[in-house]
Amino acid sequence: MSNWALALHGGAGPLRAASYAREEAYLADLLKQGAQALNAGEASLDVAVRLVAALEASGHHIAGKGAAANADGEYELDAAVMDGAARKAGAVAALRGFLSPIAVARAVMDCTPHVLLVGLGAEAFAAAQGCERVGDPASYYQPIITRPVAPGELAHGTVGAVVRDNAGRLACATSTGGLLNKTPGRVGDTPIIGAGIWADERVAVCCTGQGEMFLRANVAADVSARMAYGGQSVHAAAAGALADMAALGGDGGLIAVDAAGNITMPFVSEGMKRGCITQAGRFEVKTVR
Ligand code: ASP
């Protein structure tokens, strides 16, 4: 069974007027690296986690090194991973002081009977696992956006990957700094299984956008439900789930891949940094329409 497929996103916050050439070049490079790994038979789960870790380290997006501080000037990060074939998941929320939140989320999935660890407990777990720490947060983090945020504004960013491997296994991974200037302790959709991320035997989905609306619409799992109960294609299901979220007044987008390797990357925001590559020959990297 071949037909691998991979999509990445770098968040749905971009503005039409800005240039994202640097981010697009990096996404294109990562897509090619992922293609090589999938061609070589690597598992979707490993590819998804590795590419999200690279996006965290790149500092190009509001995740990992590029994350924005909360209202207290602290960096509280969220991440999640889901293995569709095993229907296993791991996530961390409001994690402080570790280089790769997605690595900690993977360890939660692999090494505990739990799905989600938060705050101090997540940090103690990450330390016990030997996960790499951030030295001095003030010098490690290089927020890509530092502008003041208007009261009530939900300015945001995230990174994500959805993958189908040559064995037909679906997986996804995502990591975020969340909202700019967020209230300490605020957690969005990204580490919430079903809202920001979902993978099963039908589809793998990663969302990005105003997390509060994605939570209220339970977007990621809704894509799978529309496919299962409504017989919809991945394209129709993703568009429908996103429209339901948009009707609440939110903005954002998602990337999804189905069991046949079809990819969809809809968004209702001004732009979404995104790209995909498939064994069938599709290759694209775009930010705005
Ligand atoms: N959904 C993320 C959050 O609300 C932010 C984003 O995807 O841009 O934390």
Residues whose N, C-alpha, C, O or C-beta is under 5 A from the ligand:
A	BS01	LIG	G11 A12 H156 G157 T158 T176 G178 L179 G188 D189 T190 C207 T208 G209 Q210 G211 E212
